[in-house]
Amino acid sequence: MKSNELAKILTCRYHHQYRSVRAVSWRCSGTCSDPSGGGGSSCQPAKMEAGDKPSGDLWWSAVLWPGDMCVVGVKEVPVPPPLLTPLSSRTPRPPARAPSTIDVRLPRGGSLQLRHVSCLYLLTVVCWASALWYLSITRPSSSYMGGLSLPLRQSGKQGKNGTLGNMRTRSLNPHDFDYLINEDRKCEAEVPFLVILISTTHKEFDARQAIRETWGDESAFADMRIVTLFLLGRNADAVLNQMVEQESQIFHDIVVEDFVDSYHNLTLKTMMGMRWVATFCAKAQYVLKTDSDIFVNMENLIFNLLKPATKPRRRYFTGYVINGGPIRDMRSKWYMPRDLYPDSKYPPFCSGTGYVFSADVAELVYNTSQHTRLLHLEDVYVGVCLRKLGIHPFQNSGFNHWKMAYSLCRYRRIVTVHQISPEEMHRIWNDMTSKKHLKC
């Protein structure tokens, strides 16, 4: 097939019948070039893996320019199921060290002297403990982080005046991942009213493109600056990483950090978004965090909920608030081990499918997360951080974390709807934008 536009993302699909197959490569002829003007980096051999489904589609993408020709060859190869590591093969924890002992030999009559030494030692310990307790209640705590008092760790270096320098709090989760792809100048030209953070995966190109062309279009509101960013980690497949990098060179709306992109690392992905806003876009007014299968009614969100004409709110957080407790069934997708979260109730938290907060909360949550034990359920984890900060999320019935059948009047009242495919996203967006004159 030949491209007839200035630049076009070519998406190919191949239907397979095997339970697991490994699919092929494309090759391009003609003069291929990338958007930056280099040559030959856009059309390269690629390989994609299908999911473990009885049948399905394989897809892959290439960037085509005028005169390019792509030939796609497909080969089906049954793949054996992956080997699972049994739980018994995990490395056992090393046994705890036994406390050191001292062999004391006393002459006859020495027991009385030993008894006196032990009592004196105990008295000394009690005195020191009392003194330390007295100092702790009469002096202010050295650091306060969201209701959690943490001691300061002192550096061995001293300043010129002889006092200890480089004082910093000890961090449980430093989140020291490097940016593999970053858009650090997104907010330099103009401070945005709203930053949209969308959690996505490498294979969801169709969903990202549908969002760019519908509710996530940064130019949809001429008098208002909107910034849209897709958040990803690092994939084990180098070809997928390369495809995302090429996509980033075209659209400049992708941020990637150097952690493994997986379901259990969704918390890291959300903290990455908080970190990005706090570092590169702290002056924005509001932030929407959502997923790639969510439809957002932007007019309802901006004009009915956030109301640009009003004074920006601070310490604000809203969405579909859930009050629940941990699920202890190991078969559940939302299983929470008791040793990871021993309490019987979660703090109030907003469904991770979509929530909105004032931009100042991004830095507060990110800083608090560095001193809060990580949980793999990202929406619960954000709720734990909010509780430490004393921020209570507001309930808003416009946020839906389930799928709703489409009707124009119903979708005009919502803010978010879950489980929307790229095709549905286009259809809903086109219908709502073309029928703005109709009344419900």
C-alpha positions as CSV (number, residue, x, y, z in Angstrom):
1,M,0.0,0.0,0.0
2,K,1.3,3.5,-0.8
3,S,1.0,6.7,1.3
4,N,-0.7,9.6,-0.3
5,E,-0.5,12.1,2.5
6,L,2.4,14.2,3.9
7,A,2.9,11.8,6.8
8,K,0.6,9.0,7.9
9,I,0.6,6.4,10.6
10,L,-0.1,3.2,8.9
11,T,-1.9,0.7,11.1
12,C,-2.1,-2.9,9.9
13,R,-4.2,-5.8,11.3
14,Y,-3.9,-9.5,10.8
15,H,-6.5,-11.9,12.1
16,H,-5.1,-15.2,13.6
17,Q,-6.7,-18.4,14.8
18,Y,-3.9,-19.9,17.0
19,R,-4.1,-19.6,20.7
20,S,-0.7,-18.0,20.8
21,V,1.2,-16.8,17.7
22,R,4.2,-14.8,16.9
23,A,3.7,-12.3,14.1
24,V,5.9,-10.9,11.6
25,S,7.5,-8.0,10.0
26,W,7.0,-5.3,7.5
27,R,9.6,-4.0,5.0
28,C,9.4,-0.6,3.3
29,S,10.8,0.4,-0.1
30,G,11.4,3.9,-1.4
31,T,12.9,6.8,0.5
32,C,11.6,6.7,4.1
33,S,12.4,9.5,6.5
34,D,11.4,10.5,10.0
35,P,9.6,13.8,10.9
36,S,12.9,15.3,12.1
37,G,14.4,15.0,8.6
38,G,16.6,12.0,9.2
39,G,16.5,9.1,6.8
40,G,15.4,5.5,7.1
41,S,14.5,5.4,10.8
42,S,10.7,5.2,10.3
43,C,10.5,2.0,8.2
44,Q,12.2,-0.8,10.1
45,P,11.5,-4.5,10.6
46,A,9.2,-5.1,13.5
47,K,7.7,-7.9,15.4
48,M,4.5,-8.0,17.5
49,E,3.1,-10.7,19.8
50,A,-0.5,-11.5,20.1
51,G,-2.3,-11.8,23.4
52,D,-3.3,-15.2,24.7
53,K,-6.7,-15.3,23.1
54,P,-8.3,-18.1,21.0
55,S,-8.4,-15.7,18.1
56,G,-7.8,-12.0,17.6
57,D,-6.0,-9.3,15.7
58,L,-2.3,-8.5,15.5
59,W,-1.5,-4.9,14.7
60,W,1.5,-2.8,14.0
61,S,2.3,0.7,12.8
62,A,4.8,2.4,10.5
63,V,5.3,6.0,9.5
64,L,4.9,6.5,5.7
65,W,5.9,9.5,3.5
66,P,5.1,10.2,-0.1
67,G,6.7,7.6,-2.4
68,D,7.0,5.0,0.4
69,M,5.9,1.4,-0.1
70,C,5.2,-1.1,2.6
71,V,5.0,-4.8,2.1
72,V,3.7,-6.8,5.0
73,G,4.4,-10.5,5.4
74,V,2.7,-12.6,8.0
75,K,3.8,-16.0,9.4
76,E,1.9,-17.9,12.1
77,V,4.0,-19.9,14.5
78,P,2.4,-21.7,17.5
79,V,4.2,-20.6,20.7
80,P,4.3,-22.8,23.8
81,P,2.8,-21.3,27.0
82,P,5.3,-19.3,29.1
83,L,7.1,-21.1,32.0
84,L,5.9,-20.0,35.4
85,T,8.2,-19.8,38.3
86,P,6.7,-21.8,41.2
87,L,6.3,-20.1,44.5
88,S,8.6,-22.6,46.1
89,S,11.5,-21.5,43.9
90,R,11.6,-18.0,45.4
91,T,14.7,-17.2,47.3
92,P,14.0,-17.7,51.0
93,R,14.7,-14.9,53.5
94,P,18.0,-15.3,55.3
95,P,17.5,-16.4,59.0
96,A,17.7,-13.7,61.5
97,R,21.0,-13.4,63.3
98,A,21.2,-14.6,66.8
99,P,22.2,-11.9,69.3
100,S,25.8,-11.9,70.3
101,T,26.6,-13.5,73.6
102,I,29.4,-13.1,76.1
103,D,30.7,-15.9,78.2
104,V,31.2,-14.6,81.7
105,R,33.1,-16.7,84.2
106,L,33.0,-15.7,87.8
107,P,34.9,-17.0,90.8
108,R,33.1,-18.2,93.9
109,G,31.2,-15.5,95.5
110,G,31.1,-13.4,92.4
111,S,27.4,-13.7,91.9
112,L,26.6,-11.0,94.3
113,Q,28.9,-8.6,92.5
114,L,27.3,-9.5,89.1
115,R,23.9,-8.8,90.6
116,H,24.9,-5.4,91.7
117,V,26.4,-4.6,88.3
118,S,23.2,-5.6,86.5
119,C,21.1,-3.4,88.7
120,L,23.4,-0.5,88.1
121,Y,23.2,-1.1,84.4
122,L,19.4,-1.3,84.4
123,L,19.2,1.9,86.5
124,T,21.4,3.7,83.9
125,V,19.2,2.6,81.0
126,V,16.1,3.7,82.8
127,C,17.6,7.2,83.5
128,W,18.7,7.6,79.9
129,A,15.3,6.5,78.6
130,S,13.5,9.0,80.9
131,A,15.8,11.8,79.7
132,L,15.2,11.1,76.1
133,W,11.4,10.8,76.6
134,Y,11.4,14.2,78.4
135,L,13.4,15.9,75.6
136,S,11.0,14.4,73.0
137,I,7.9,15.9,74.5
138,T,9.4,19.3,75.3
139,R,11.1,20.0,71.9
140,P,9.3,20.3,68.6
141,S,9.5,17.4,66.1
142,S,12.3,17.7,63.6
143,S,10.1,17.1,60.5
144,Y,6.4,16.9,59.8
145,M,5.1,15.2,56.7
146,G,1.3,14.9,56.5
147,G,0.8,14.0,60.1
148,L,3.8,11.6,60.2
149,S,6.7,12.7,62.3
150,L,10.0,11.6,60.8
151,P,13.5,12.0,62.2
152,L,16.0,13.9,60.1
153,R,19.0,11.9,58.9
154,Q,22.2,13.9,59.4
155,S,25.0,13.9,56.9
156,G,28.5,13.2,58.1
157,K,29.8,16.5,56.5
158,Q,29.8,19.7,58.5
159,G,29.4,23.2,57.3
160,K,31.8,26.0,57.7
161,N,30.2,27.1,61.0
162,G,30.6,23.6,62.4
163,T,26.9,22.7,62.2
164,L,25.7,19.6,60.4
165,G,24.6,20.4,56.8
166,N,22.7,18.6,54.0
167,M,19.8,17.6,56.3
168,R,17.1,15.6,54.6
169,T,14.3,13.3,55.5
170,R,14.6,9.6,55.0
171,S,12.5,8.4,52.0
172,L,10.7,5.1,51.7
173,N,9.9,5.6,48.0
174,P,12.4,8.0,46.4
175,H,10.9,7.5,42.9
176,D,14.3,8.0,41.3
177,F,13.4,6.7,37.9
178,D,14.8,8.5,34.9
179,Y,12.7,10.0,32.1
180,L,13.2,8.0,28.9
181,I,10.8,10.4,27.0
182,N,9.8,13.7,28.4
183,E,8.0,16.9,27.3
184,D,9.4,19.3,29.9
185,R,8.5,22.4,27.9
186,K,4.8,21.8,27.5
187,C,3.9,24.6,30.0
188,E,6.6,27.1,29.2
189,A,4.8,29.2,26.5
190,E,1.4,29.5,28.3
191,V,0.2,28.3,31.7
192,P,-2.5,25.7,31.1
193,F,-5.9,25.8,32.7
194,L,-6.1,22.0,32.7
195,V,-3.5,19.2,32.5
196,I,-4.8,15.8,31.4
197,L,-2.8,12.8,32.5
198,I,-3.8,9.5,30.7
199,S,-2.5,6.2,31.9
200,T,-1.9,4.0,28.8
201,T,0.1,1.0,27.5
202,H,2.4,0.6,24.5
203,K,-0.1,-1.4,22.4
204,E,-2.9,1.1,22.8
205,F,-2.0,3.3,19.8
206,D,-5.6,3.3,18.5
207,A,-6.9,4.5,21.8
208,R,-4.3,7.3,22.1
209,Q,-5.1,8.4,18.5
210,A,-8.8,8.4,19.2
211,I,-8.3,10.6,22.3
212,R,-6.1,13.0,20.3
213,E,-8.8,13.4,17.7
214,T,-11.8,13.8,20.2
215,W,-12.0,15.0,23.8
216,G,-8.2,15.1,24.3
217,D,-7.6,17.6,21.5
218,E,-5.4,20.3,22.9
219,S,-6.8,22.9,20.4
220,A,-10.5,22.1,21.1
221,F,-10.9,25.3,23.2
222,A,-9.5,28.3,21.5
223,D,-9.5,30.6,24.6
224,M,-8.2,28.0,27.0
225,R,-4.8,26.2,27.2
226,I,-5.2,22.4,27.6
227,V,-2.2,20.0,27.9
228,T,-2.7,16.3,27.2
229,L,-0.1,13.7,28.2
230,F,0.0,9.9,27.9
231,L,1.9,8.2,30.7
232,L,3.9,5.0,30.1
233,G,6.7,2.9,31.7
234,R,9.3,0.8,29.9
235,N,8.2,-2.3,27.9
236,A,10.2,-5.5,27.7
237,D,9.8,-5.5,23.9
238,A,12.3,-3.1,22.4
239,V,10.2,-2.8,19.2
240,L,7.3,-1.5,21.1
241,N,9.5,1.0,22.9
242,Q,10.8,2.2,19.5
243,M,7.3,2.6,18.1
244,V,6.3,4.7,21.1
245,E,9.4,6.8,20.6
246,Q,8.5,7.4,16.9
247,E,5.0,8.3,18.0
248,S,6.3,10.8,20.5
249,Q,8.4,12.5,17.8
250,I,5.3,13.1,15.8
251,F,2.8,14.2,18.5
252,H,5.0,15.3,21.5
253,D,2.5,14.2,24.1
254,I,4.1,11.1,25.7
255,V,6.1,10.8,28.9
256,V,7.9,7.6,29.8
257,E,9.9,6.7,32.9
258,D,12.3,3.9,33.4
259,F,10.2,1.4,35.3
260,V,8.5,-1.8,34.0
261,D,5.1,-1.0,32.6
262,S,2.7,-3.4,34.2
263,Y,-0.6,-3.4,36.1
264,H,1.1,-3.7,39.5
265,N,3.1,-0.6,38.7
266,L,0.1,1.7,38.0
267,T,0.9,3.4,41.3
268,L,4.4,4.3,39.9
269,K,2.7,5.6,36.8
270,T,0.4,7.9,38.7
271,M,3.2,9.2,40.9
272,M,5.1,9.9,37.7
273,G,2.3,12.1,36.6
274,M,2.2,13.9,40.0
275,R,5.9,14.4,39.8
276,W,5.7,15.8,36.2
277,V,3.0,18.3,37.2
278,A,4.9,19.4,40.3
279,T,8.2,19.8,38.4
280,F,7.2,21.1,34.9
281,C,3.7,22.5,35.3
282,A,3.2,23.6,38.9
283,K,1.3,26.8,37.9
284,A,-1.5,25.0,36.1
285,Q,-4.9,25.3,37.8
286,Y,-6.3,21.8,37.6
287,V,-5.3,18.2,36.7
288,L,-7.5,15.4,35.3
289,K,-6.1,11.9,35.8
290,T,-7.8,9.2,33.7
291,D,-7.3,6.0,31.6
292,S,-7.2,5.4,27.8
293,D,-10.6,3.7,27.7
294,I,-12.5,6.6,29.2
295,F,-14.7,9.1,27.4
296,V,-14.6,12.6,29.0
297,N,-17.3,15.2,28.5
298,M,-14.9,18.2,28.4
299,E,-17.5,20.9,28.3
300,N,-19.3,19.5,31.3
301,L,-15.9,19.1,33.1
302,I,-14.6,22.6,32.3
303,F,-17.6,24.9,32.4
304,N,-19.9,23.1,34.9
305,L,-17.4,21.6,37.3
306,L,-14.2,23.7,37.2
307,K,-15.7,27.0,36.0
308,P,-12.8,29.0,34.7
309,A,-14.4,32.3,35.6
310,T,-14.3,31.5,39.3
311,K,-11.3,31.7,41.7
312,P,-9.1,28.6,41.4
313,R,-9.6,26.1,44.3
314,R,-6.8,24.8,46.5
315,R,-6.4,21.4,48.1
316,Y,-9.3,20.2,45.9
317,F,-9.9,16.6,44.9
318,T,-13.1,15.1,43.4
319,G,-14.3,12.1,41.5
320,Y,-16.3,8.9,42.2
321,V,-15.6,8.4,45.9
322,I,-15.5,4.8,47.1
323,N,-15.7,3.8,50.8
324,G,-14.6,0.2,51.1
325,G,-12.2,-2.3,52.5
326,P,-9.4,-4.6,51.3
327,I,-10.3,-7.8,49.4
328,R,-8.5,-10.8,51.0
329,D,-9.4,-13.3,48.2
330,M,-6.2,-14.1,46.4
331,R,-8.2,-14.8,43.2
332,S,-9.4,-11.2,43.0
333,K,-7.8,-8.6,40.7
334,W,-7.9,-6.2,43.7
335,Y,-6.5,-8.6,46.2
336,M,-4.7,-6.9,49.1
337,P,-2.4,-8.9,51.4
338,R,-2.9,-8.4,55.1
339,D,0.8,-7.8,55.7
340,L,0.8,-5.0,53.1
341,Y,-2.4,-3.3,54.4
342,P,-3.6,-4.7,57.8
343,D,-6.5,-2.3,58.4
344,S,-10.1,-3.5,57.7
345,K,-11.1,-0.3,55.9
346,Y,-9.6,1.9,53.2
347,P,-9.7,5.7,53.5
348,P,-12.2,7.3,51.1
349,F,-10.6,7.3,47.6
350,C,-11.7,8.2,44.1
351,S,-11.9,5.5,41.4
352,G,-8.8,5.6,39.3
353,T,-10.9,5.7,36.1
354,G,-11.0,9.4,36.5
355,Y,-10.6,12.1,39.1
356,V,-9.8,15.9,39.1
357,F,-7.7,17.8,41.6
358,S,-6.1,21.3,41.9
359,A,-2.6,21.4,40.7
360,D,-1.2,22.1,44.2
361,V,-2.3,18.7,45.3
362,A,0.1,17.0,42.8
363,E,3.2,18.2,44.7
364,L,1.6,17.4,48.1
365,V,0.7,13.8,47.1
366,Y,4.1,13.2,45.4
367,N,6.0,14.4,48.5
368,T,3.8,12.4,50.8
369,S,4.2,9.2,48.7
370,Q,7.9,9.3,49.4
371,H,7.2,8.5,53.0
372,T,4.3,6.2,52.5
373,R,4.5,2.5,51.9
374,L,3.6,1.6,48.2
375,L,0.4,-0.2,47.4
376,H,-0.2,-1.7,44.0
377,L,-3.8,-0.3,43.9
378,E,-3.1,3.2,42.8
379,D,-6.4,4.8,43.6
380,V,-6.4,3.3,47.1
381,Y,-2.8,4.5,47.5
382,V,-3.7,8.1,46.5
383,G,-6.5,7.9,49.0
384,V,-4.0,6.9,51.7
385,C,-1.8,9.9,50.8
386,L,-4.8,12.2,50.9
387,R,-5.7,11.0,54.4
388,K,-2.2,11.9,55.6
389,L,-2.6,15.3,54.1
390,G,-6.0,15.9,55.6
391,I,-7.6,16.3,52.2
392,H,-11.1,14.8,51.9
393,P,-12.2,13.9,48.3
394,F,-15.6,15.3,47.2
395,Q,-18.2,12.9,45.8
396,N,-19.3,13.8,42.2
397,S,-22.0,11.7,40.5
398,G,-20.8,12.8,37.1
399,F,-17.8,10.5,37.3
400,N,-18.8,6.9,36.3
401,H,-16.5,4.0,36.7
402,W,-18.7,1.7,34.7
403,K,-20.0,1.5,31.1
404,M,-23.2,3.3,30.1
405,A,-25.2,2.9,27.0
406,Y,-25.0,6.0,24.9
407,S,-27.8,8.5,24.6
408,L,-27.2,12.2,23.9
409,C,-29.0,13.6,26.9
410,R,-27.5,11.1,29.3
411,Y,-23.9,11.8,28.1
412,R,-24.4,15.5,28.4
413,R,-24.9,15.1,32.2
414,I,-21.8,13.0,32.8
415,V,-18.1,13.8,33.2
416,T,-16.5,10.4,32.6
417,V,-17.7,7.0,31.2
418,H,-15.7,3.8,31.4
419,Q,-14.9,1.0,28.9
420,I,-15.3,3.1,25.7
421,S,-13.5,1.7,22.6
422,P,-11.8,4.0,20.1
423,E,-14.6,3.4,17.6
424,E,-17.2,4.3,20.2
425,M,-15.2,7.4,21.2
426,H,-15.3,8.8,17.7
427,R,-19.0,8.1,17.3
428,I,-19.9,9.6,20.6
429,W,-17.8,12.7,20.0
430,N,-19.1,13.3,16.5
431,D,-22.7,12.9,17.6
432,M,-22.3,15.3,20.6
433,T,-20.5,18.0,18.7
434,S,-22.8,17.9,15.8
435,K,-26.0,18.1,17.9
436,K,-25.1,20.9,20.3
437,H,-28.2,22.9,19.1
438,L,-30.6,20.1,20.3
439,K,-32.2,20.4,23.7
440,C,-32.9,17.5,26.0
